[in-house]
Amino acid sequence: MDNREVAEQLRQFADLLEIKGENAFRVNAYRRAADAVEHEPEPLEAIIARDELTTIEGIGPGLAAAITEIVQTGRYSATEELLDEVPGTLLTLLGIPGVGPKTVGRLYRELGITTLVQLEAAARAGQVRQLKGFGPRAEARILEGIAFLHRRTNRLSIGTADPVARRLVEHLRTELGVPVEIAGSVRRQCETVGNIDLVAAVESPAAVVPALESAPRVTEIEEVNDAFVVAALEIGSSVRVVAAAPAVFGTEMVRWTGSSAHVAELVRIAGGTLPHVAEEAEVYAALGLPWIAPELREARGEIAAARAGKLPRLIEVADLRGDLHLHSEWSDGRATIQQLAEAARERGYEYLCIADHSGGLRVARGLDVDRLREQWREIDRVNELVPEVRLLRASEVEVRRDGSLDFPDEILAEFDLVVASLHSGLRQPREELMKRILGVLRNPHVDIVAHPTGRIIERRPGADYDWEEVFRVARVTGTAIEINADPARLDMNDEHARMAQEAGVFISIDSDAHDIPSLDHIRYGVSVARRAWIGPESVVNTRPLPDLLAWLNR
């Protein structure tokens, strides 16, 4: 059981406690422990073996015992006991955007609601608005949230599927001793994934079964046929391993990478059958085409561009010179500024922006002006200790509901870089949202608008903008718009990012990391950019430091 799975169990227990109405101190202790173990780089098994769980901040003997039980047994007995008191179906209500454990607890205690169907019926009957503190508007938002939940696909985020796919490939290569590659929507880096597809250079699917049975995260073999093996995964999805004889490995990689529309066009060009070849590039060459990057294979004009010799040079992770949006322990991050600087040096970055939250976002321990100045002194100190990386003074400044920023202009002028973000009021009417974002874009102190829609994939819909107008103004002001690489966000998405590039808008690709491992999430942002046909020239943080500073002083 990996650290993330342990964290999920701790969070579930905390949610049940809060639904029941337990004291906030106990609830928050479990949530803090979940955050701590999820972001702990070392496997918990190793820490338990040394009896050092209590050295992790926020974990005392009681929580250490709980974590040990989960790691060693895969379950937490206290959760099972609590489920005798609180219906487990209440947890499904937490999937409704804007509905938290306290609200669920009240709905259960005051209206007897235990299921999504019951809640929808109560809201449509006008019963929810009768509860103190709710009203018609809250009831309407619950119904909107239920509708959004019904539209969800229950697909995996790329941030969940991609690491599992990589672990499976590593295991199968070791066990089988043959080439094994990722295919399907994971290889195309789609933002959500239905299942994981792999291609193995073996003659028969039966040859894969023993290795797949012992693979990480596999629970059981579900199907074996003449073409592939399917196994169920702990993450609620499945992996399909296609058997491809070495002589046709390239053909099968094209076929199983997809998309289906892309492959159908190739088959049409080929006259009905793809060439049988060992290397993927040979398939395209036989059809008179250059190799097409997997991220482009969505039937969005890539084959016509390939025929015309107009495929773009796509951005790569190695093109990035720095990360312009991340957080330290000064707000809601989990690393010191020096640790972040050293991690940036290890990744070959030239610069890094410490963009902790402004004071208005209190839930994230945002910084007021006094703490900002104290932090700047720390940044100056670390710049001397780690001279290979230039740390820039930045802030993720909250955009208030009225469109104003959290800091006055005289403070904004002192930053090296200002990142502006909307975290609240995302359901305002389009007219109000447009006033806010256009006002931010026209503010001369704002350099980057971060995660512009505020969406959380499969959990919260994003803000509704007139994107053509947003990009027109951003082009005029020279303000960059971010591709936030947090795999739960990926905001802008590939559609909006392509529109931004075509409009001539500057783009920033940032990790929004809150710990050291999450710095590497930046590759998911690069994947979004590649799916959007974006090259390095459009991305501000591919620039060398002098050029970046010149842009910031525009």
VENHUCOR-V689732 format. One record per pair of residues at least 12 apart in sequence whose C-alpha atoms are under 10 Angstrom apart, sorted by the first residue. I is the first residue (numbers start at 1). J is the second residue. If there is no record, write none. Layout:
BEGIN
I:J
I:J
END
This chain:
BEGIN
1:43
1:44
1:45
1:70
1:71
1:72
1:73
1:74
1:216
1:217
1:234
2:37
2:38
2:42
2:43
2:44
2:45
2:71
2:217
3:34
3:35
3:36
3:37
3:38
3:39
3:40
3:41
3:42
3:43
3:44
3:45
3:67
3:71
4:34
4:35
4:37
4:38
4:39
4:40
4:43
5:34
5:37
5:38
5:70
5:71
5:74
5:234
5:235
6:33
6:34
6:37
6:38
6:44
6:66
6:67
6:68
6:69
6:70
6:71
6:74
6:75
6:76
7:30
7:31
7:32
7:33
7:34
7:35
7:36
7:37
7:38
7:39
7:67
7:70
8:31
8:34
8:35
8:37
8:38
9:30
9:34
9:67
9:70
9:74
9:75
9:76
9:79
10:27
10:29
10:30
10:31
10:32
10:33
10:34
10:35
10:37
10:63
10:66
10:67
10:70
10:76
10:79
11:27
11:28
11:30
11:31
11:32
11:33
11:34
11:35
12:30
12:31
12:34
12:79
12:91
13:27
13:30
13:31
13:76
13:78
13:79
13:80
13:82
13:83
14:26
14:27
14:28
14:29
14:30
14:31
14:32
14:34
14:79
14:101
15:27
15:28
15:30
15:31
15:90
15:91
15:94
15:100
15:101
15:102
15:104
15:105
16:79
16:82
16:83
16:85
16:86
16:87
16:88
16:90
16:91
16:101
16:102
16:104
16:105
17:30
17:79
17:82
17:86
17:101
17:102
17:105
18:100
18:101
18:102
18:103
18:104
18:105
19:86
19:87
19:90
19:91
19:100
19:101
19:102
19:103
19:104
19:105
19:106
19:107
19:108
19:109
20:82
20:85
20:86
20:87
20:101
20:102
20:104
20:105
20:106
20:108
20:109
21:101
21:102
21:105
21:106
21:109
29:58
29:59
29:60
29:63
30:58
30:59
30:63
30:66
31:58
32:57
32:58
32:59
33:56
33:57
33:58
33:59
33:60
33:63
33:64
33:67
34:58
34:59
34:63
34:67
35:58
35:334
36:56
36:57
36:58
36:59
36:334
37:53
37:56
37:57
37:58
37:59
37:67
39:334
39:514
39:515
39:516
39:517
39:518
40:56
40:334
40:515
40:516
40:517
41:515
41:516
41:517
44:67
44:68
44:71
45:67
45:68
45:71
45:72
47:68
48:64
48:65
48:67
48:68
48:71
48:72
49:68
51:64
51:68
52:64
53:65
53:67
53:68
66:78
86:105
86:108
86:114
87:108
87:113
87:114
87:115
88:114
88:115
89:113
89:114
89:115
89:116
90:104
90:105
90:107
90:108
90:113
90:114
90:115
90:116
91:104
91:114
91:115
91:116
92:104
92:114
92:115
92:116
92:149
93:113
93:114
93:115
93:116
93:117
93:119
93:145
93:146
93:149
94:116
94:459
95:116
95:145
95:146
95:148
95:149
95:152
95:458
95:459
95:460
96:116
96:141
96:142
96:143
96:144
96:145
96:146
96:147
96:148
96:149
96:150
96:459
96:460
97:141
97:142
97:144
97:145
97:146
97:148
97:149
97:456
97:458
97:459
97:460
97:461
98:138
98:141
98:142
98:145
98:459
98:460
99:138
99:141
99:142
99:145
99:146
103:134
104:119
106:131
107:119
107:122
107:128
107:131
110:128
110:131
111:127
111:128
111:131
116:146
116:149
117:146
119:142
119:143
119:146
120:139
120:142
120:143
120:145
120:146
120:147
121:143
122:139
122:143
123:136
123:138
123:139
123:140
123:141
123:142
123:143
124:139
124:140
124:142
124:143
126:139
126:140
127:139
128:140
128:142
141:427
145:459
145:460
145:461
148:458
148:459
148:460
148:461
149:458
149:459
149:460
151:458
152:457
152:458
152:459
153:192
153:193
153:194
153:458
154:192
154:193
154:194
154:236
154:237
154:458
155:191
155:192
155:193
155:194
155:195
155:236
155:237
155:457
155:458
156:191
156:192
156:193
156:194
156:195
156:196
156:235
156:236
156:237
156:457
156:458
157:186
157:189
157:190
157:191
157:192
157:193
157:194
157:457
157:458
157:487
157:488
157:489
157:490
158:185
158:186
158:187
158:189
158:190
158:191
158:192
158:193
158:194
158:487
158:488
158:490
158:524
159:186
159:189
159:191
159:192
159:193
159:485
159:486
159:487
159:488
159:490
159:521
159:524
160:192
160:193
160:235
160:487
160:488
161:185
161:186
161:189
161:191
161:192
161:193
161:194
161:195
161:196
161:235
161:237
161:239
162:182
162:185
162:186
162:187
162:189
162:193
162:196
162:524
163:186
164:196
164:216
164:217
164:233
164:235
164:239
165:181
165:182
165:183
165:186
165:187
165:195
165:196
165:197
165:198
165:216
165:217
165:239
166:181
166:182
166:186
166:198
167:215
167:216
167:217
168:180
168:181
168:182
168:196
168:198
168:211
168:212
168:215
168:216
168:217
168:218
168:239
169:181
169:182
169:198
169:199
169:200
169:215
169:241
170:215
171:211
171:212
171:214
171:215
171:216
172:198
172:200
172:208
172:210
172:211
172:212
172:214
172:215
172:241
173:200
173:201
173:211
174:211
175:208
175:210
175:211
175:212
175:214
175:215
176:200
176:201
176:202
176:207
176:208
176:210
176:211
176:212
177:201
177:202
178:200
178:201
178:202
178:246
179:199
179:200
179:201
179:202
179:246
179:249
180:198
180:199
180:200
180:201
180:202
180:241
180:242
180:243
180:244
180:249
181:197
181:198
181:199
181:200
181:201
181:241
181:242
181:249
181:253
181:257
182:196
182:197
182:198
182:199
182:200
182:241
182:253
182:256
182:257
183:196
183:197
183:198
183:199
183:240
183:241
183:242
183:252
183:253
183:254
183:255
183:256
183:257
183:258
183:294
184:196
184:197
184:198
184:199
184:240
184:253
184:254
184:255
184:256
184:257
184:258
184:259
184:260
184:294
185:197
185:256
185:257
185:258
185:259
185:294
185:295
186:198
186:257
186:294
186:295
187:256
187:257
187:258
187:293
187:294
187:295
187:527
188:257
188:258
188:259
188:293
188:294
188:295
188:296
188:297
188:298
188:527
188:528
188:530
188:531
189:294
189:295
189:296
189:524
189:526
189:527
189:528
189:530
189:531
190:295
190:298
190:494
190:524
190:527
190:528
190:531
191:457
191:487
191:488
191:489
191:490
191:493
191:494
191:524
191:527
191:528
192:457
192:458
192:487
192:488
193:237
194:236
194:237
194:238
194:239
195:230
195:232
195:233
195:236
195:237
195:238
195:239
195:240
196:230
196:231
196:233
196:237
196:238
196:239
196:240
196:241
197:228
197:230
197:238
197:239
197:240
197:241
197:242
197:256
197:257
198:228
198:229
198:239
198:240
198:241
198:242
198:243
198:253
198:256
198:257
199:228
199:240
199:241
199:242
199:243
199:244
199:245
199:249
199:250
199:252
199:253
199:256
199:257
200:228
200:241
200:242
200:243
200:244
200:245
200:246
200:249
200:252
200:253
201:242
201:243
201:244
201:245
201:246
201:247
201:248
201:249
201:250
201:252
201:278
202:242
202:243
202:244
202:245
202:246
202:249
203:226
203:227
203:242
203:243
203:244
203:245
203:246
203:247
204:225
204:226
204:227
204:228
204:229
204:242
204:243
204:244
204:245
205:224
205:225
205:226
205:227
205:228
205:229
205:230
205:241
205:242
205:243
205:244
206:224
206:225
206:226
206:227
206:228
206:229
206:243
207:229
207:243
208:224
208:228
208:229
208:241
208:242
208:243
209:221
209:223
209:224
209:228
209:229
209:230
209:231
209:241
212:229
212:230
212:231
212:239
212:241
213:231
213:232
215:231
215:233
216:233
216:234
217:231
217:232
217:233
217:234
217:235
217:236
217:238
217:239
218:231
218:232
218:233
218:234
218:235
218:237
218:238
218:239
219:231
219:232
219:233
219:234
219:235
219:238
220:232
220:233
220:234
220:238
221:233
221:238
221:239
222:238
222:239
222:240
223:240
224:240
224:241
225:242
226:242
226:243
227:240
227:241
227:242
227:243
227:244
228:240
228:241
228:242
228:243
228:244
229:241
229:242
229:243
230:242
242:256
244:278
245:278
246:277
246:278
246:279
247:276
247:277
247:278
247:279
248:275
248:276
248:277
248:278
248:279
248:280
248:283
249:276
249:277
249:278
249:279
249:280
250:275
250:276
250:277
250:278
250:279
250:280
250:281
250:282
250:283
250:284
251:274
251:275
251:276
251:277
251:278
251:279
251:280
251:281
251:282
251:283
251:284
252:274
252:276
252:277
252:278
252:279
252:280
252:283
253:278
253:279
253:280
253:283
254:266
254:274
254:279
254:280
254:281
254:283
254:284
254:294
254:297
255:267
255:274
255:280
257:294
257:295
257:297
258:294
258:297
258:298
258:299
259:294
259:295
259:296
259:297
259:298
259:299
260:297
260:298
260:299
261:297
261:298
261:299
261:300
262:296
262:297
262:298
262:299
262:300
262:301
262:302
262:303
263:297
263:298
263:299
264:299
265:299
265:303
266:283
266:284
266:287
266:289
266:303
267:287
269:287
269:288
270:283
270:284
270:286
270:287
270:288
271:287
274:286
274:287
275:287
280:292
284:303
284:306
287:307
288:306
288:307
289:303
289:304
289:305
289:306
289:307
289:308
289:309
290:303
290:305
290:306
290:307
290:309
290:311
291:303
291:306
291:311
292:305
292:306
292:311
292:312
293:311
293:312
293:313
293:314
293:530
293:531
294:530
294:531
295:314
295:527
295:528
295:529
295:530
295:531
295:532
295:533
296:311
296:312
296:314
296:530
296:531
296:532
296:533
297:531
298:531
302:533
311:533
312:530
312:533
312:534
312:535
313:530
313:533
313:534
313:535
313:536
313:537
314:526
314:527
314:529
314:530
314:531
314:532
314:533
314:534
314:535
314:536
314:537
315:526
315:527
315:529
315:530
315:533
315:534
315:535
315:536
315:537
315:538
315:539
315:542
316:523
316:526
316:527
316:529
316:530
316:534
316:535
316:536
316:542
317:509
317:520
317:522
317:523
317:524
317:525
317:526
317:527
317:536
317:542
318:347
318:348
318:349
318:523
318:526
318:536
318:542
319:526
319:535
319:536
319:537
319:539
319:541
319:542
319:543
320:348
320:349
320:350
320:508
320:509
320:510
320:522
320:523
320:526
320:536
320:539
320:540
320:541
320:542
320:543
320:544
321:344
321:347
321:348
321:349
321:350
321:351
321:352
321:540
321:541
321:542
321:543
321:544
321:545
321:548
322:344
322:345
322:347
322:348
322:349
322:350
322:351
322:352
322:353
322:389
322:390
322:391
322:509
322:510
322:540
322:541
322:542
322:543
322:544
322:545
322:548
323:344
323:349
323:350
323:351
323:352
323:353
323:354
323:508
323:509
323:510
323:511
323:512
323:513
323:519
323:522
323:541
323:542
324:351
324:352
324:353
324:354
324:355
324:391
324:392
324:394
324:395
324:417
324:418
324:419
324:448
324:482
324:508
324:509
324:510
324:511
324:512
324:540
324:541
325:352
325:353
325:354
325:355
325:356
325:394
325:395
325:396
325:417
325:418
325:419
325:448
325:450
325:482
325:484
325:508
325:509
325:510
325:511
325:512
325:513
325:514
325:519
326:340
326:352
326:353
326:354
326:355
326:356
326:357
326:394
326:395
326:396
326:510
326:511
326:512
326:513
326:514
326:515
326:516
326:518
326:519
327:340
327:353
327:354
327:355
327:356
327:357
327:395
327:396
327:511
327:512
327:513
327:514
327:515
327:516
328:340
328:354
328:355
328:356
328:357
328:513
328:514
328:515
328:516
329:356
329:365
329:514
329:515
330:354
330:355
330:356
330:357
330:364
330:365
330:366
330:367
330:371
330:372
330:375
331:355
331:356
331:357
331:358
331:359
331:361
331:362
331:363
331:364
331:365
331:366
331:367
331:514
332:356
332:357
332:362
332:363
332:364
332:365
332:366
332:514
332:515
333:356
333:357
333:364
333:365
333:512
333:513
333:514
333:515
333:516
334:513
334:514
334:515
334:516
335:513
335:514
335:515
335:516
336:378
336:515
336:516
337:354
337:375
337:378
337:379
337:381
337:382
337:383
337:391
338:378
338:379
338:381
338:382
338:383
338:385
338:386
338:391
339:382
339:386
339:515
339:516
340:352
340:353
340:354
340:382
340:391
340:513
340:514
340:515
340:516
340:519
341:353
341:354
341:379
341:382
341:383
341:385
341:386
341:387
341:388
341:389
341:390
341:391
341:516
342:382
342:385
342:386
342:387
342:388
342:389
342:516
343:389
343:516
343:517
343:519
344:386
344:388
344:389
344:390
344:391
344:516
344:519
345:386
345:387
345:388
345:389
345:390
346:389
347:519
347:520
348:388
348:389
349:388
349:389
349:390
349:544
349:545
350:387
350:388
350:389
350:390
350:391
350:541
350:543
350:544
350:545
351:388
351:389
351:390
351:391
351:392
351:541
351:544
351:545
351:548
352:389
352:390
352:391
352:392
352:393
352:394
352:541
353:390
353:391
353:392
353:393
353:394
353:395
353:416
353:417
353:418
353:419
353:510
354:375
354:376
354:379
354:391
354:392
354:393
354:394
354:395
354:396
354:417
354:512
355:392
355:393
355:394
355:395
355:396
355:397
355:417
355:418
355:419
355:420
355:512
356:372
356:375
356:393
356:394
356:395
356:396
356:397
356:419
356:512
356:514
357:394
357:395
357:396
357:397
357:398
357:406
357:419
357:420
357:421
358:372
358:395
358:396
358:397
358:398
358:399
358:405
358:406
358:407
358:420
359:371
359:372
359:396
359:397
359:398
359:406
359:407
360:397
360:398
360:399
360:400
360:405
360:406
360:407
361:396
361:397
361:398
361:399
361:400
361:406
361:423
361:424
366:395
366:396
366:397
366:398
367:395
367:396
367:397
368:406
368:407
369:407
369:411
372:393
372:394
372:395
372:411
372:415
373:393
375:393
376:391
376:392
376:393
376:394
376:415
379:391
379:392
379:393
380:392
380:393
389:545
390:545
391:416
392:415
392:416
392:417
392:549
393:414
393:415
393:416
393:417
393:418
394:412
394:414
394:415
394:416
394:417
394:418
394:419
395:407
395:412
395:415
395:416
395:417
395:418
395:419
395:420
396:417
396:418
396:419
396:420
396:421
396:422
396:448
396:449
396:450
396:512
397:412
397:418
397:419
397:420
397:421
397:422
397:446
397:449
397:450
398:419
398:420
398:421
398:422
398:423
398:424
399:420
399:421
399:422
399:423
399:424
399:425
399:436
399:437
399:439
399:440
399:449
400:421
400:422
400:423
400:424
400:425
400:436
401:422
401:423
401:424
401:425
401:426
401:428
401:432
401:433
401:436
402:425
402:432
402:433
402:435
402:436
403:422
403:432
403:433
403:434
403:435
403:436
403:437
403:438
403:439
403:440
404:436
404:439
404:440
404:443
405:420
405:421
405:422
405:436
405:439
405:440
405:443
405:446
406:420
409:443
409:444
409:445
410:445
411:445
412:444
412:445
412:446
413:444
413:445
413:446
414:445
415:445
415:446
416:445
416:447
416:549
416:552
416:553
417:445
417:446
417:447
417:448
417:549
417:552
417:553
418:444
418:445
418:446
418:447
418:448
418:449
418:450
418:552
419:445
419:446
419:447
419:448
419:449
419:450
419:480
419:481
419:482
420:437
420:440
420:441
420:445
420:446
420:447
420:448
420:449
420:450
420:451
420:452
420:481
421:437
421:440
421:448
421:449
421:450
421:451
421:452
421:453
421:454
422:436
422:437
422:440
422:449
422:450
422:451
422:452
422:453
422:454
422:463
423:451
423:452
423:453
423:454
423:455
424:454
425:454
425:463
426:452
426:453
426:454
426:455
426:460
426:461
426:462
426:463
426:464
427:461
427:462
427:463
427:464
428:463
428:464
429:463
429:464
429:465
430:463
430:464
430:465
430:466
431:464
431:465
431:466
432:465
433:453
433:463
433:464
433:465
433:466
434:463
434:464
434:465
434:466
434:467
434:469
434:470
435:465
437:449
437:452
437:453
437:465
437:470
437:473
437:474
438:469
438:470
438:471
438:472
438:473
438:474
439:473
440:474
440:479
441:470
441:471
441:473
441:474
441:475
441:476
441:477
441:478
441:479
441:480
441:481
442:473
442:474
442:476
442:477
442:478
442:479
443:477
443:479
444:477
444:478
444:479
444:554
445:479
445:552
445:553
446:477
446:478
446:479
446:480
446:552
447:477
447:478
447:479
447:480
447:481
447:508
447:551
447:552
447:553
447:554
448:474
448:478
448:479
448:480
448:481
448:482
448:506
448:507
448:508
448:540
449:474
449:479
449:480
449:481
449:482
449:483
449:484
449:507
449:508
450:480
450:481
450:482
450:483
450:484
450:491
450:492
450:508
450:509
450:510
450:512
451:481
451:482
451:483
451:484
451:485
451:486
451:489
451:490
451:491
451:492
451:493
451:510
451:512
452:464
452:465
452:481
452:482
452:483
452:484
452:491
452:492
452:493
453:465
453:489
453:491
453:492
453:493
454:484
454:489
454:490
454:491
454:492
455:488
455:489
455:490
455:491
455:492
455:493
456:486
456:487
456:488
456:489
456:490
456:491
457:487
457:488
457:489
457:490
457:491
458:488
458:489
459:488
459:489
460:489
462:489
462:491
467:496
467:499
467:500
468:496
468:499
468:500
468:503
470:500
470:505
471:496
471:499
471:500
471:501
471:502
471:503
471:504
471:505
471:506
472:500
472:503
472:504
472:505
473:503
473:505
474:500
474:503
474:504
474:505
474:506
475:500
475:501
475:503
475:504
475:505
475:506
476:504
476:505
477:505
477:554
478:504
478:505
478:506
478:507
478:551
478:552
478:554
479:505
479:506
479:507
479:508
479:551
479:552
480:500
480:505
480:506
480:507
480:508
480:509
480:538
480:539
480:540
481:497
481:500
481:505
481:506
481:507
481:508
481:509
481:539
481:540
482:497
482:506
482:507
482:508
482:509
482:510
482:511
482:525
482:539
482:540
483:496
483:497
483:507
483:508
483:509
483:510
483:511
483:512
483:522
483:524
483:525
483:526
483:528
483:529
483:539
484:508
484:509
484:510
484:511
484:512
484:513
484:521
484:522
484:524
484:525
484:526
484:528
485:509
485:510
485:511
485:512
485:513
485:518
485:519
485:520
485:521
485:522
485:523
485:524
485:525
485:526
485:527
485:528
485:529
486:510
486:511
486:512
486:513
486:514
486:518
486:519
486:520
486:521
486:522
486:523
486:524
486:525
487:511
487:518
487:521
487:522
487:523
487:524
487:525
489:512
489:525
490:509
490:511
490:524
490:525
490:526
490:527
490:528
490:529
491:509
491:525
491:528
492:507
492:509
492:525
492:528
492:529
493:525
493:528
493:529
493:531
493:532
494:525
494:527
494:528
494:529
494:530
494:531
494:532
494:533
494:534
495:528
495:529
495:531
495:532
495:533
496:532
497:528
497:529
497:530
497:531
497:532
497:533
497:534
498:528
498:529
498:530
498:531
498:532
498:533
498:534
499:532
500:532
500:534
500:538
501:529
501:532
501:533
501:534
501:535
501:538
501:539
502:532
502:533
502:534
502:538
504:538
505:538
505:539
506:537
506:538
506:539
506:540
506:541
507:529
507:534
507:536
507:537
507:538
507:539
507:540
507:541
508:525
508:526
508:529
508:538
508:539
508:540
508:541
508:542
509:522
509:523
509:524
509:525
509:526
509:528
509:529
509:539
509:540
509:541
509:542
510:522
510:523
510:524
510:525
510:526
510:541
511:523
511:524
511:525
511:526
540:552
END
